[in-house]
């Protein structure tokens, strides 16, 4: 199910806190968004089943689905692309030969240069703002985020404490036409949706 460029503007990154509820979050993403399935500590069989479930949602909503891991596994699991950790940057060429989209996480200038050398299609540059995913980690702030994003030489996707409002503000202030990704923002949206559904289900 490989799709080509341009990369989506809006992304959901999975997190171990979400468990299988990532499928619920995927179902509320705007059509044409992207998902990165991480869940590294999930048992292989359960992770594969979750990937299959996400793939069905992705097909119906025209989402781009990336798998964190090796290019071979991403290809075998019919992902659109692979999300390579920094230590696996050397696998980018193999991923491209397999026809996969390639993204990497970037946290500083050194990692940005490595991602550029790898020829990634996109980089998740973080953390822009303080985030619950990495409590206590210093945030980059806009100026440092933009400087690192420009170094990537590919689509820069902001991550870390993002909400739709903060994403709009970043886009207005930025010169790199960024995308944005979140975990908690989609978790909160899904929770609000459940509350509305519960209220609507109460007999009057």
N, CA and C atoms as an extended XYZ file, in Angstrom:
612
Properties=species:S:1:pos:R:3:atomname:S:1:resname:S:1:resid:I:1 pbc="F F F"
N         0.814       -1.210        0.000 N   UNK     1
C         0.000        0.000        0.000 CA  UNK     1
C         0.854        1.269        0.000 C   UNK     1
N         1.996        1.223       -0.705 N   UNK     2
C         2.927        2.347       -0.700 CA  UNK     2
C         2.331        3.542       -1.423 C   UNK     2
N         2.401        4.717       -0.784 N   UNK     3
C         1.955        5.964       -1.379 CA  UNK     3
C         3.154        6.884       -1.542 C   UNK     3
N         3.071        7.795       -2.472 N   UNK     4
C         4.176        8.700       -2.745 CA  UNK     4
C         3.937       10.056       -2.101 C   UNK     4
N         4.819       10.983       -2.431 N   UNK     5
C         4.752       12.313       -1.854 CA  UNK     5
C         3.550       13.063       -2.390 C   UNK     5
N         3.156       14.177       -1.790 N   UNK     6
C         3.781       14.773       -0.609 CA  UNK     6
C         3.383       14.046        0.670 C   UNK     6
N         4.232       14.187        1.667 N   UNK     7
C         3.908       13.598        2.964 CA  UNK     7
C         2.723       14.342        3.576 C   UNK     7
N         1.943       13.648        4.394 N   UNK     8
C         0.830       14.320        5.073 CA  UNK     8
C         1.301       15.474        5.955 C   UNK     8
N         0.401       16.416        6.169 N   UNK     9
C         0.692       17.543        7.058 CA  UNK     9
C         0.442       17.178        8.516 C   UNK     9
N        -0.487       16.259        8.759 N   UNK    10
C        -0.945       15.942       10.114 CA  UNK    10
C        -0.635       14.475       10.409 C   UNK    10
N        -0.104       14.215       11.625 N   UNK    11
C         0.333       12.866       11.985 CA  UNK    11
C        -0.103       12.475       13.398 C   UNK    11
N        -0.308       11.194       13.553 N   UNK    12
C        -0.490       10.563       14.863 CA  UNK    12
C         0.691        9.640       15.085 C   UNK    12
N         1.416        9.841       16.171 N   UNK    13
C         2.460        8.904       16.573 CA  UNK    13
C         1.924        8.028       17.690 C   UNK    13
N         2.135        6.740       17.557 N   UNK    14
C         1.676        5.850       18.615 CA  UNK    14
C         2.596        5.961       19.814 C   UNK    14
N         2.072        5.569       20.931 N   UNK    15
C         2.791        5.633       22.193 CA  UNK    15
C         2.354        4.434       23.009 C   UNK    15
N         3.264        3.888       23.805 N   UNK    16
C         2.917        2.711       24.595 CA  UNK    16
C         1.710        2.964       25.511 C   UNK    16
N         1.525        4.226       25.897 N   UNK    17
C         0.383        4.548       26.760 CA  UNK    17
C        -0.946        4.293       26.066 C   UNK    17
N        -0.970        4.364       24.734 N   UNK    18
C        -2.222        4.230       23.992 CA  UNK    18
C        -2.679        2.783       23.865 C   UNK    18
N        -1.714        1.847       23.830 N   UNK    19
C        -2.088        0.456       23.607 CA  UNK    19
C        -2.841        0.311       22.298 C   UNK    19
N        -3.819       -0.574       22.269 N   UNK    20
C        -4.589       -0.804       21.048 CA  UNK    20
C        -5.560        0.332       20.757 C   UNK    20
N        -5.725        1.282       21.693 N   UNK    21
C        -6.657        2.383       21.453 CA  UNK    21
C        -6.167        3.318       20.353 C   UNK    21
N        -4.949        3.101       19.861 N   UNK    22
C        -4.481        3.906       18.733 CA  UNK    22
C        -5.412        3.758       17.543 C   UNK    22
N        -6.073        2.598       17.435 N   UNK    23
C        -7.016        2.405       16.324 CA  UNK    23
C        -8.185        3.373       16.441 C   UNK    23
N        -8.640        3.635       17.658 N   UNK    24
C        -9.708        4.612       17.875 CA  UNK    24
C        -9.238        6.005       17.464 C   UNK    24
N        -8.000        6.321       17.788 N   UNK    25
C        -7.450        7.621       17.431 CA  UNK    25
C        -7.308        7.748       15.918 C   UNK    25
N        -6.865        6.679       15.279 N   UNK    26
C        -6.704        6.703       13.820 CA  UNK    26
C        -8.023        6.982       13.126 C   UNK    26
N        -9.108        6.495       13.700 N   UNK    27
C       -10.426        6.646       13.085 CA  UNK    27
C       -10.938        8.082       13.113 C   UNK    27
N       -10.333        8.941       13.931 N   UNK    28
C       -10.783       10.329       13.994 CA  UNK    28
C        -9.799       11.287       13.323 C   UNK    28
N        -8.733       10.752       12.748 N   UNK    29
C        -7.793       11.611       12.025 CA  UNK    29
C        -8.450       12.171       10.769 C   UNK    29
N        -8.100       13.379       10.379 N   UNK    30
C        -8.603       13.893        9.101 CA  UNK    30
C        -8.123       13.003        7.957 C   UNK    30
N        -8.954       12.758        6.962 N   UNK    31
C        -8.506       11.968        5.802 CA  UNK    31
C        -7.231       12.540        5.218 C   UNK    31
N        -6.327       11.654        4.828 N   UNK    32
C        -5.066       12.090        4.257 CA  UNK    32
C        -3.964       12.333        5.276 C   UNK    32
N        -4.232       12.057        6.552 N   UNK    33
C        -3.215       12.216        7.589 CA  UNK    33
C        -2.262       11.023        7.589 C   UNK    33
N        -1.302       11.033        8.512 N   UNK    34
C        -0.336        9.951        8.616 CA  UNK    34
C        -0.292        9.362       10.015 C   UNK    34
N         0.151        8.121       10.092 N   UNK    35
C         0.313        7.412       11.365 CA  UNK    35
C         1.693        6.779       11.403 C   UNK    35
N         2.358        6.865       12.536 N   UNK    36
C         3.584        6.101       12.773 CA  UNK    36
C         3.296        5.132       13.909 C   UNK    36
N         3.346        3.837       13.603 N   UNK    37
C         3.138        2.818       14.630 CA  UNK    37
C         4.476        2.474       15.257 C   UNK    37
N         4.608        2.793       16.543 N   UNK    38
C         5.820        2.435       17.282 CA  UNK    38
C         5.516        1.197       18.138 C   UNK    38
N         5.008        1.356       19.344 N   UNK    39
C         4.623        0.221       20.190 CA  UNK    39
C         5.714       -0.863       20.207 C   UNK    39
N         6.954       -0.449       20.425 N   UNK    40
C         8.071       -1.388       20.333 CA  UNK    40
C         8.022       -2.514       21.361 C   UNK    40
N         7.447       -2.251       22.519 N   UNK    41
C         7.454       -3.266       23.564 CA  UNK    41
C         6.258       -4.221       23.472 C   UNK    41
N         5.386       -3.998       22.520 N   UNK    42
C         4.247       -4.897       22.334 CA  UNK    42
C         4.722       -6.219       21.743 C   UNK    42
N         4.124       -7.314       22.179 N   UNK    43
C         4.465       -8.629       21.634 CA  UNK    43
C         4.278       -8.619       20.118 C   UNK    43
N         5.146       -9.351       19.427 N   UNK    44
C         5.166       -9.303       17.967 CA  UNK    44
C         3.811       -9.638       17.352 C   UNK    44
N         3.172      -10.673       17.862 N   UNK    45
C         1.880      -11.067       17.299 CA  UNK    45
C         0.819      -10.002       17.491 C   UNK    45
N         0.774       -9.420       18.680 N   UNK    46
C        -0.206       -8.373       18.963 CA  UNK    46
C         0.088       -7.126       18.140 C   UNK    46
N         1.360       -6.836       17.959 N   UNK    47
C         1.734       -5.660       17.165 CA  UNK    47
C         1.341       -5.858       15.699 C   UNK    47
N         1.535       -7.053       15.180 N   UNK    48
C         1.144       -7.332       13.797 CA  UNK    48
C        -0.368       -7.202       13.628 C   UNK    48
N        -1.134       -7.721       14.597 N   UNK    49
C        -2.595       -7.613       14.498 CA  UNK    49
C        -3.042       -6.160       14.565 C   UNK    49
N        -2.373       -5.373       15.409 N   UNK    50
C        -2.697       -3.951       15.481 CA  UNK    50
C        -2.367       -3.267       14.158 C   UNK    50
N        -1.243       -3.635       13.561 N   UNK    51
C        -0.870       -3.078       12.266 CA  UNK    51
C        -1.928       -3.396       11.216 C   UNK    51
N        -2.423       -4.615       11.209 N   UNK    52
C        -3.468       -5.006       10.242 CA  UNK    52
C        -4.737       -4.174       10.451 C   UNK    52
N        -5.073       -3.950       11.716 N   UNK    53
C        -6.267       -3.155       12.018 CA  UNK    53
C        -6.086       -1.713       11.547 C   UNK    53
N        -4.918       -1.163       11.797 N   UNK    54
C        -4.637        0.197       11.346 CA  UNK    54
C        -4.623        0.280        9.821 C   UNK    54
N        -4.125       -0.760        9.170 N   UNK    55
C        -4.075       -0.756        7.706 CA  UNK    55
C        -5.479       -0.685        7.117 C   UNK    55
N        -6.430       -1.363        7.734 N   UNK    56
C        -7.810       -1.304        7.237 CA  UNK    56
C        -8.371        0.110        7.376 C   UNK    56
N        -8.091        0.754        8.521 N   UNK    57
C        -8.540        2.129        8.722 CA  UNK    57
C        -7.843        3.056        7.733 C   UNK    57
N        -6.552        2.820        7.525 N   UNK    58
C        -5.781        3.665        6.610 CA  UNK    58
C        -6.333        3.595        5.194 C   UNK    58
N        -6.703        2.410        4.756 N   UNK    59
C        -7.251        2.281        3.405 CA  UNK    59
C        -8.561        3.043        3.268 C   UNK    59
N        -9.407        2.941        4.292 N   UNK    60
C       -10.728        3.566        4.200 CA  UNK    60
C       -10.660        5.090        4.323 C   UNK    60
N        -9.613        5.614        5.001 N   UNK    61
C        -9.516        7.051        5.238 CA  UNK    61
C        -8.359        7.705        4.484 C   UNK    61
N        -7.738        6.917        3.592 N   UNK    62
C        -6.620        7.435        2.785 CA  UNK    62
C        -5.500        7.991        3.669 C   UNK    62
N        -5.128        7.217        4.682 N   UNK    63
C        -4.054        7.594        5.583 CA  UNK    63
C        -2.749        6.948        5.127 C   UNK    63
N        -1.637        7.581        5.453 N   UNK    64
C        -0.315        7.022        5.211 CA  UNK    64
C         0.146        6.342        6.495 C   UNK    64
N         0.541        5.084        6.396 N   UNK    65
C         0.883        4.289        7.577 CA  UNK    65
C         2.349        3.871        7.535 C   UNK    65
N         3.116        4.322        8.515 N   UNK    66
C         4.525        3.965        8.641 CA  UNK    66
C         4.729        3.053        9.842 C   UNK    66
N         5.708        2.170        9.728 N   UNK    67
C         6.049        1.266       10.821 CA  UNK    67
C         7.439        1.597       11.334 C   UNK    67
N         7.575        1.781       12.642 N   UNK    68
C         8.892        1.962       13.242 CA  UNK    68
C         9.558        0.598       13.320 C   UNK    68
N        10.745        0.506       12.748 N   UNK    69
C        11.431       -0.786       12.729 CA  UNK    69
C        12.365       -0.873       11.545 C   UNK    69
N        12.505       -2.058       11.004 N   UNK    70
C        13.410       -2.263        9.885 CA  UNK    70
C        12.668       -2.131        8.563 C   UNK    70
N        13.382       -1.762        7.490 N   UNK    71
C        12.747       -1.712        6.180 CA  UNK    71
C        12.138       -3.044        5.768 C   UNK    71
N        12.820       -4.130        6.073 N   UNK    72
C        12.307       -5.451        5.692 CA  UNK    72
C        10.973       -5.730        6.365 C   UNK    72
N        10.872       -5.409        7.649 N   UNK    73
C         9.617       -5.640        8.359 CA  UNK    73
C         8.518       -4.735        7.836 C   UNK    73
N         8.849       -3.468        7.580 N   UNK    74
C         7.847       -2.538        7.052 CA  UNK    74
C         7.312       -3.033        5.708 C   UNK    74
N         8.198       -3.518        4.862 N   UNK    75
C         7.776       -4.043        3.564 CA  UNK    75
C         6.934       -5.294        3.734 C   UNK    75
N         7.360       -6.175        4.614 N   UNK    76
C         6.640       -7.437        4.851 CA  UNK    76
C         5.251       -7.189        5.408 C   UNK    76
N         5.124       -6.151        6.234 N   UNK    77
C         3.835       -5.837        6.842 CA  UNK    77
C         3.019       -4.868        5.990 C   UNK    77
N         3.472       -4.600        4.767 N   UNK    78
C         2.743       -3.774        3.795 CA  UNK    78
C         2.514       -2.347        4.275 C   UNK    78
N         3.486       -1.798        5.002 N   UNK    79
C         3.414       -0.396        5.402 CA  UNK    79
C         3.755        0.491        4.207 C   UNK    79
N         3.339        1.750        4.278 N   UNK    80
C         3.712        2.716        3.246 CA  UNK    80
C         5.161        3.145        3.390 C   UNK    80
N         5.682        3.018        4.595 N   UNK    81
C         7.052        3.459        4.810 CA  UNK    81
C         7.571        2.975        6.145 C   UNK    81
N         8.798        3.375        6.448 N   UNK    82
C         9.460        2.954        7.673 CA  UNK    82
C         9.948        4.180        8.434 C   UNK    82
N         9.803        4.135        9.741 N   UNK    83
C        10.304        5.178       10.632 CA  UNK    83
C        11.570        4.624       11.274 C   UNK    83
N        12.718        5.135       10.837 N   UNK    84
C        14.004        4.633       11.296 CA  UNK    84
C        14.503        5.418       12.489 C   UNK    84
N        14.949        4.718       13.522 N   UNK    85
C        15.606        5.399       14.628 CA  UNK    85
C        16.978        5.880       14.158 C   UNK    85
N        17.561        6.810       14.897 N   UNK    86
C        18.832        7.402       14.492 CA  UNK    86
C        19.919        6.354       14.292 C   UNK    86
N        19.962        5.355       15.142 N   UNK    87
C        21.028        4.357       15.026 CA  UNK    87
C        20.881        3.504       13.765 C   UNK    87
N        19.702        3.553       13.136 N   UNK    88
C        19.455        2.759       11.931 CA  UNK    88
C        19.467        3.609       10.665 C   UNK    88
N        20.070        4.778       10.722 N   UNK    89
C        20.071        5.679        9.564 CA  UNK    89
C        20.656        5.019        8.325 C   UNK    89
N        21.602        4.108        8.503 N   UNK    90
C        22.220        3.425        7.378 CA  UNK    90
C        21.268        2.543        6.593 C   UNK    90
N        20.074        2.273        7.161 N   UNK    91
C        19.085        1.436        6.487 CA  UNK    91
C        18.223        2.227        5.499 C   UNK    91
N        18.427        3.545        5.441 N   UNK    92
C        17.563        4.384        4.597 CA  UNK    92
C        17.678        4.017        3.123 C   UNK    92
N        18.886        3.747        2.651 N   UNK    93
C        19.064        3.400        1.242 CA  UNK    93
C        18.321        2.109        0.902 C   UNK    93
N        18.379        1.144        1.795 N   UNK    94
C        17.656       -0.110        1.566 CA  UNK    94
C        16.160        0.137        1.525 C   UNK    94
N        15.677        0.996        2.422 N   UNK    95
C        14.248        1.308        2.460 CA  UNK    95
C        13.799        1.926        1.135 C   UNK    95
N        14.607        2.825        0.590 N   UNK    96
C        14.247        3.449       -0.678 CA  UNK    96
C        14.214        2.421       -1.805 C   UNK    96
N        15.166        1.480       -1.785 N   UNK    97
C        15.164        0.433       -2.808 CA  UNK    97
C        13.900       -0.420       -2.735 C   UNK    97
N        13.343       -0.534       -1.540 N   UNK    98
C        12.114       -1.303       -1.354 CA  UNK    98
C        10.868       -0.472       -1.662 C   UNK    98
N        11.079        0.790       -2.051 N   UNK    99
C         9.948        1.645       -2.396 CA  UNK    99
C         9.228        2.233       -1.212 C   UNK    99
N         9.915        2.349       -0.075 N   UNK   100
C         9.292        2.830        1.153 CA  UNK   100
C         9.562        4.312        1.391 C   UNK   100
N         8.582        4.994        1.948 N   UNK   101
C         8.792        6.325        2.512 CA  UNK   101
C         9.704        6.163        3.730 C   UNK   101
N        10.595        7.119        3.950 N   UNK   102
C        11.532        7.040        5.074 CA  UNK   102
C        11.432        8.296        5.929 C   UNK   102
N        11.205        8.102        7.221 N   UNK   103
C        11.246        9.216        8.168 CA  UNK   103
C        12.174        8.839        9.321 C   UNK   103
N        12.615        9.867       10.043 N   UNK   104
C        13.451        9.653       11.217 CA  UNK   104
C        13.094       10.684       12.283 C   UNK   104
N        13.357       10.375       13.552 N   UNK   105
C        13.228       11.376       14.603 CA  UNK   105
C        14.484       12.237       14.653 C   UNK   105
N        14.318       13.511       14.960 N   UNK   106
C        15.441       14.447       15.051 CA  UNK   106
C        15.250       15.314       16.284 C   UNK   106
N        16.301       15.413       17.095 N   UNK   107
C        16.212       16.195       18.331 CA  UNK   107
C        17.253       17.307       18.420 C   UNK   107
N        18.247       17.256       17.556 N   UNK   108
C        19.302       18.272       17.611 CA  UNK   108
C        19.978       18.377       16.246 C   UNK   108
N        20.970       19.275       16.159 N   UNK   109
C        21.631       19.536       14.882 CA  UNK   109
C        22.372       18.307       14.365 C   UNK   109
N        23.003       17.561       15.243 N   UNK   110
C        23.746       16.370       14.813 CA  UNK   110
C        22.801       15.358       14.177 C   UNK   110
N        21.660       15.143       14.794 N   UNK   111
C        20.691       14.203       14.248 CA  UNK   111
C        20.073       14.726       12.958 C   UNK   111
N        19.918       16.045       12.852 N   UNK   112
C        19.389       16.630       11.616 CA  UNK   112
C        20.348       16.377       10.457 C   UNK   112
N        21.646       16.531       10.703 N   UNK   113
C        22.630       16.275        9.647 CA  UNK   113
C        22.624       14.805        9.249 C   UNK   113
N        22.471       13.925       10.221 N   UNK   114
C        22.422       12.496        9.904 CA  UNK   114
C        21.189       12.166        9.071 C   UNK   114
N        20.056       12.758        9.411 N   UNK   115
C        18.830       12.516        8.645 CA  UNK   115
C        18.977       13.026        7.216 C   UNK   115
N        19.624       14.175        7.058 N   UNK   116
C        19.831       14.728        5.712 CA  UNK   116
C        20.729       13.817        4.894 C   UNK   116
N        21.821       13.314        5.503 N   UNK   117
C        22.711       12.401        4.786 CA  UNK   117
C        21.983       11.120        4.387 C   UNK   117
N        21.054       10.699        5.220 N   UNK   118
C        20.300        9.480        4.932 CA  UNK   118
C        19.290        9.681        3.810 C   UNK   118
N        18.997       10.947        3.487 N   UNK   119
C        18.044       11.225        2.414 CA  UNK   119
C        16.608       10.920        2.785 C   UNK   119
N        16.224       11.244        4.020 N   UNK   120
C        14.867       10.954        4.469 CA  UNK   120
C        13.845       11.788        3.714 C   UNK   120
N        12.631       11.288        3.677 N   UNK   121
C        11.520       12.049        3.105 CA  UNK   121
C        10.937       13.032        4.109 C   UNK   121
N        11.083       12.731        5.384 N   UNK   122
C        10.561       13.600        6.424 CA  UNK   122
C        11.224       13.317        7.755 C   UNK   122
N        11.228       14.321        8.631 N   UNK   123
C        11.823       14.171        9.956 CA  UNK   123
C        10.883       14.739       11.002 C   UNK   123
N        10.707       13.997       12.076 N   UNK   124
C         9.899       14.454       13.209 CA  UNK   124
C        10.835       15.176       14.163 C   UNK   124
N        10.789       16.507       14.130 N   UNK   125
C        11.708       17.339       14.906 CA  UNK   125
C        11.039       17.686       16.235 C   UNK   125
N        11.689       17.284       17.333 N   UNK   126
C        11.049       17.445       18.643 CA  UNK   126
C        12.096       17.583       19.750 C   UNK   126
N        11.613       18.014       20.956 N   UNK   127
C        10.259       18.495       21.264 CA  UNK   127
C        10.159       20.003       21.083 C   UNK   127
N         9.159       20.425       20.329 N   UNK   128
C         8.947       21.857       20.141 CA  UNK   128
C         8.512       22.501       21.454 C   UNK   128
N         7.535       21.876       22.125 N   UNK   129
C         7.033       22.346       23.422 CA  UNK   129
C         7.236       21.239       24.452 C   UNK   129
N         7.135       21.547       25.748 N   UNK   130
C         7.176       20.497       26.766 CA  UNK   130
C         6.095       19.456       26.484 C   UNK   130
N         6.397       18.202       26.772 N   UNK   131
C         5.480       17.133       26.451 CA  UNK   131
C         5.458       16.070       27.531 C   UNK   131
N         4.298       15.444       27.711 N   UNK   132
C         4.169       14.373       28.704 CA  UNK   132
C         4.942       13.132       28.305 C   UNK   132
N         5.237       12.987       27.006 N   UNK   133
C         5.973       11.811       26.551 CA  UNK   133
C         7.399       11.788       27.100 C   UNK   133
N         7.968       12.977       27.307 N   UNK   134
C         9.335       13.086       27.838 CA  UNK   134
C         9.335       14.132       28.956 C   UNK   134
N         8.760       13.785       30.105 N   UNK   135
C         8.660       14.755       31.201 CA  UNK   135
C        10.030       15.257       31.646 C   UNK   135
N        10.117       16.564       31.776 N   UNK   136
C        11.368       17.167       32.224 CA  UNK   136
C        12.361       17.456       31.125 C   UNK   136
N        12.126       16.937       29.917 N   UNK   137
C        13.060       17.195       28.813 CA  UNK   137
C        12.924       18.643       28.357 C   UNK   137
N        14.033       19.321       28.113 N   UNK   138
C        13.949       20.725       27.674 CA  UNK   138
C        13.334       20.822       26.291 C   UNK   138
N        12.444       21.786       26.121 N   UNK   139
C        11.819       22.010       24.815 CA  UNK   139
C        12.728       22.876       23.953 C   UNK   139
N        12.631       22.703       22.640 N   UNK   140
C        13.470       23.473       21.723 CA  UNK   140
C        13.038       24.922       21.636 C   UNK   140
N        11.720       25.156       21.641 N   UNK   141
C        11.230       26.497       21.359 CA  UNK   141
C        11.263       26.746       19.859 C   UNK   141
N        10.571       27.798       19.414 N   UNK   142
C        10.386       27.996       17.976 CA  UNK   142
C        11.692       28.271       17.232 C   UNK   142
N        12.530       29.136       17.757 N   UNK   143
C        13.743       29.521       17.031 CA  UNK   143
C        14.663       28.318       16.807 C   UNK   143
N        14.923       27.553       17.861 N   UNK   144
C        15.797       26.387       17.733 CA  UNK   144
C        15.144       25.321       16.863 C   UNK   144
N        13.821       25.156       17.021 N   UNK   145
C        13.120       24.155       16.198 CA  UNK   145
C        13.275       24.495       14.719 C   UNK   145
N        13.060       25.751       14.373 N   UNK   146
C        13.154       26.161       12.969 CA  UNK   146
C        14.577       25.995       12.431 C   UNK   146
N        15.551       26.316       13.232 N   UNK   147
C        16.941       26.175       12.785 CA  UNK   147
C        17.257       24.709       12.477 C   UNK   147
N        16.848       23.817       13.359 N   UNK   148
C        17.095       22.382       13.149 CA  UNK   148
C        16.272       21.867       11.974 C   UNK   148
N        15.029       22.323       11.869 N   UNK   149
C        14.159       21.876       10.774 CA  UNK   149
C        14.756       22.227        9.420 C   UNK   149
N        15.348       23.413        9.314 N   UNK   150
C        15.948       23.811        8.035 CA  UNK   150
C        17.134       22.929        7.671 C   UNK   150
N        17.808       22.376        8.674 N   UNK   151
C        18.987       21.551        8.422 CA  UNK   151
C        18.628       20.183        7.860 C   UNK   151
N        17.407       19.746        8.058 N   UNK   152
C        17.007       18.399        7.661 CA  UNK   152
C        17.011       18.223        6.147 C   UNK   152
N        16.649       19.286        5.403 N   UNK   153
C        16.610       19.199        3.961 CA  UNK   153
C        15.459       18.381        3.429 C   UNK   153
N        14.430       18.195        4.232 N   UNK   154
C        13.244       17.424        3.843 CA  UNK   154
C        12.072       17.959        4.652 C   UNK   154
N        10.924       17.341        4.494 N   UNK   155
C         9.739       17.766        5.234 CA  UNK   155
C         9.988       17.689        6.734 C   UNK   155
N         9.808       18.794        7.433 N   UNK   156
C         9.969       18.839        8.881 CA  UNK   156
C         8.598       18.781        9.534 C   UNK   156
N         8.437       17.848       10.439 N   UNK   157
C         7.164       17.638       11.136 CA  UNK   157
C         7.388       17.919       12.606 C   UNK   157
N         6.679       18.906       13.127 N   UNK   158
C         6.858       19.310       14.515 CA  UNK   158
C         6.159       18.324       15.447 C   UNK   158
N         6.812       18.005       16.542 N   UNK   159
C         6.283       17.080       17.538 CA  UNK   159
C         6.645       17.600       18.918 C   UNK   159
N         5.753       17.382       19.860 N   UNK   160
C         6.029       17.788       21.231 CA  UNK   160
C         5.085       18.867       21.711 C   UNK   160
N         4.027       18.454       22.430 N   UNK   161
C         3.082       19.410       22.997 CA  UNK   161
C         2.232       20.130       21.975 C   UNK   161
N         2.075       19.545       20.789 N   UNK   162
C         1.318       20.210       19.720 CA  UNK   162
C        -0.181       19.980       19.885 C   UNK   162
N        -0.936       21.024       19.562 N   UNK   163
C        -2.390       20.970       19.425 CA  UNK   163
C        -2.715       21.612       18.081 C   UNK   163
N        -3.932       21.447       17.570 N   UNK   164
C        -4.257       22.116       16.305 CA  UNK   164
C        -4.001       23.619       16.336 C   UNK   164
N        -4.322       24.272       17.463 N   UNK   165
C        -4.093       25.714       17.571 CA  UNK   165
C        -2.609       26.039       17.520 C   UNK   165
N        -1.788       25.320       18.281 N   UNK   166
C        -0.344       25.566       18.269 CA  UNK   166
C         0.248       25.268       16.901 C   UNK   166
N        -0.301       24.261       16.228 N   UNK   167
C         0.185       23.923       14.888 CA  UNK   167
C        -0.105       25.056       13.911 C   UNK   167
N        -1.280       25.654       14.012 N   UNK   168
C        -1.606       26.780       13.131 CA  UNK   168
C        -0.675       27.951       13.389 C   UNK   168
N        -0.401       28.224       14.654 N   UNK   169
C         0.500       29.322       14.989 CA  UNK   169
C         1.903       29.060       14.458 C   UNK   169
N         2.359       27.821       14.571 N   UNK   170
C         3.681       27.477       14.055 CA  UNK   170
C         3.738       27.679       12.548 C   UNK   170
N         2.707       27.232       11.863 N   UNK   171
C         2.678       27.352       10.407 CA  UNK   171
C         2.707       28.819        9.981 C   UNK   171
N         1.995       29.668       10.718 N   UNK   172
C         1.964       31.096       10.390 CA  UNK   172
C         3.319       31.756       10.616 C   UNK   172
N         4.050       31.271       11.631 N   UNK   173
C         5.313       31.914       11.995 CA  UNK   173
C         6.531       31.295       11.320 C   UNK   173
N         6.377       30.118       10.737 N   UNK   174
C         7.525       29.373       10.239 CA  UNK   174
C         7.803       29.665        8.764 C   UNK   174
N         9.053       29.478        8.387 N   UNK   175
C         9.453       29.628        6.987 CA  UNK   175
C         9.648       28.283        6.299 C   UNK   175
N         9.427       27.175        7.004 N   UNK   176
C         9.726       25.851        6.433 CA  UNK   176
C         8.474       25.048        6.094 C   UNK   176
N         7.294       25.653        6.194 N   UNK   177
C         6.032       24.974        5.886 CA  UNK   177
C         5.943       23.625        6.615 C   UNK   177
N         5.900       23.651        7.934 N   UNK   178
C         5.987       22.405        8.698 CA  UNK   178
C         4.692       21.615        8.718 C   UNK   178
N         4.846       20.300        8.916 N   UNK   179
C         3.727       19.476        9.317 CA  UNK   179
C         3.715       19.403       10.832 C   UNK   179
N         2.747       18.703       11.389 N   UNK   180
C         2.744       18.558       12.847 CA  UNK   180
C         2.204       17.194       13.237 C   UNK   180
N         2.679       16.725       14.382 N   UNK   181
C         2.301       15.409       14.890 CA  UNK   181
C         1.990       15.517       16.372 C   UNK   181
N         1.193       14.591       16.854 N   UNK   182
C         0.824       14.613       18.268 CA  UNK   182
C         0.474       13.224       18.750 C   UNK   182
N         0.462       13.089       20.054 N   UNK   183
C        -0.033       11.889       20.734 CA  UNK   183
C        -1.200       12.310       21.624 C   UNK   183
N        -0.888       13.184       22.592 N   UNK   184
C        -1.902       13.572       23.580 CA  UNK   184
C        -3.081       14.316       22.962 C   UNK   184
N        -2.825       15.138       21.945 N   UNK   185
C        -3.923       15.911       21.343 CA  UNK   185
C        -4.985       14.981       20.777 C   UNK   185
N        -4.551       13.883       20.147 N   UNK   186
C        -5.526       12.933       19.595 CA  UNK   186
C        -6.181       12.120       20.709 C   UNK   186
N        -5.423       11.858       21.767 N   UNK   187
C        -5.985       11.142       22.915 CA  UNK   187
C        -7.108       11.967       23.547 C   UNK   187
N        -6.869       13.269       23.684 N   UNK   188
C        -7.888       14.146       24.268 CA  UNK   188
C        -9.105       14.269       23.348 C   UNK   188
N        -8.870       14.345       22.043 N   UNK   189
C        -9.984       14.442       21.105 CA  UNK   189
C       -10.841       13.181       21.156 C   UNK   189
N       -10.187       12.022       21.254 N   UNK   190
C       -10.934       10.772       21.336 CA  UNK   190
C       -11.741       10.701       22.627 C   UNK   190
N       -11.162       11.172       23.727 N   UNK   191
C       -11.870       11.161       25.010 CA  UNK   191
C       -13.088       12.078       24.956 C   UNK   191
N       -12.940       13.250       24.356 N   UNK   192
C       -14.074       14.170       24.225 CA  UNK   192
C       -15.159       13.583       23.342 C   UNK   192
N       -14.743       12.855       22.324 N   UNK   193
C       -15.719       12.221       21.430 CA  UNK   193
C       -16.520       11.167       22.177 C   UNK   193
N       -15.836       10.389       23.022 N   UNK   194
C       -16.543        9.367       23.821 CA  UNK   194
C       -17.534       10.014       24.768 C   UNK   194
N       -17.159       11.146       25.360 N   UNK   195
C       -18.056       11.841       26.281 CA  UNK   195
C       -19.314       12.320       25.563 C   UNK   195
N       -19.116       12.875       24.363 N   UNK   196
C       -20.274       13.345       23.592 CA  UNK   196
C       -21.194       12.185       23.225 C   UNK   196
N       -20.594       11.080       22.818 N   UNK   197
C       -21.395        9.917       22.447 CA  UNK   197
C       -22.166        9.387       23.648 C   UNK   197
N       -21.527        9.422       24.806 N   UNK   198
C       -22.187        8.941       26.026 CA  UNK   198
C       -23.348        9.841       26.401 C   UNK   198
N       -23.149       11.174       26.293 N   UNK   199
C       -24.238       12.117       26.593 CA  UNK   199
C       -25.401       11.919       25.627 C   UNK   199
N       -25.071       11.726       24.341 N   UNK   200
C       -26.119       11.571       23.337 CA  UNK   200
C       -26.892       10.273       23.497 C   UNK   200
N       -26.246        9.295       24.157 N   UNK   201
C       -26.896        7.996       24.320 CA  UNK   201
C       -27.834        7.964       25.521 C   UNK   201
N       -27.728        8.969       26.391 N   UNK   202
C       -28.577        8.997       27.600 CA  UNK   202
C       -30.031        9.308       27.186 C   UNK   202
N       -31.006        8.465       27.582 N   UNK   203
C       -32.408        8.723       27.205 CA  UNK   203
C       -32.912       10.011       27.830 C   UNK   203
N       -33.729       10.726       27.105 N   UNK   204
C       -34.306       11.981       27.628 CA  UNK   204
C       -35.773       11.769       27.971 C   UNK   204
